[in-house]
Amino acid sequence: MAKKELLTEEEQLRDYELVLIISPEVAQEKLDAVSDSISQSITKRGGTVTEVERWGKRRLAYPIKHVLEGSYLLVRFRSRPSSSKELTAGLQISEEVLRYMLISLAAG
């Protein structure tokens, strides 16, 4: 009888939503490059990107770094929890990203 291996909590894929506010000074070509870079970062770590939505430029509720508007981007993906931590570390040092919010979606 084959022994069934159980995945540890760290190895299980989880669903995430990532919302980004990108500086309005970033050109459309560069915005596409930022989106592609995030998708590549997720897939490189064993995750899968399920959807990318570009919401366009919107006015911010409050100024961030003296900026009043930003380009919004939504990325839905599946990934391991450890990979999502590495992704957020990269977003924190990105000059193009004004703010981001990563949400782990509950299963069921």
Secondary structure, DSSP 8 states (H G I E B T S, - for coil): --------TTTS-EEEEEEEEE-TTS-HHHHHHHHHHHHHHHHHTT-EEEEEEEEEEEEEEEEETTEEEEEEEEEEEEE-HHHHHHHHHHHHH-SSEEEEEEEEE---
